Amino acid sequence: MSSLKELQELIHEKYGIDTSTLDPDTSLRDKGFDSLALVEFVFAIEDKFGITMPDTDTEIDSLAKLADLVDKLKAAQPS
């Protein structure tokens, strides 16, 4: 199950951006996220999903790519 919808809802909750305007393939920078907002969003993702995002994946900023990474990290967690 993809975490895409949960990521869209998290953006809506934290930043007030309407989920219907969040195209999964659009860069979050195109939605007004600067470097600081992206870092804050990564922290929010880690808190929400109980995962640790690798520093090497900081260039991933589209929702689709983030959802793929979150799903992989969640799947790799011990049950």
Rosetta blueprint (number, residue, H / E / L):
1 M L
2 S L
3 S L
4 L H
5 K H
6 E H
7 L H
8 Q H
9 E H
10 L H
11 I H
12 H H
13 E H
14 K H
15 Y H
16 G L
17 I L
18 D L
19 T H
20 S H
21 T H
22 L L
23 D L
24 P L
25 D L
26 T L
27 S E
28 L H
29 R H
30 D H
31 K H
32 G L
33 F L
34 D L
35 S H
36 L H
37 A H
38 L H
39 V H
40 E H
41 F H
42 V H
43 F H
44 A H
45 I H
46 E H
47 D H
48 K H
49 F H
50 G L
51 I L
52 T L
53 M L
54 P L
55 D H
56 T H
57 D H
58 T L
59 E L
60 I L
61 D L
62 S E
63 L H
64 A H
65 K H
66 L H
67 A H
68 D H
69 L H
70 V H
71 D H
72 K H
73 L H
74 K H
75 A H
76 A H
77 Q L
78 P L
79 S L
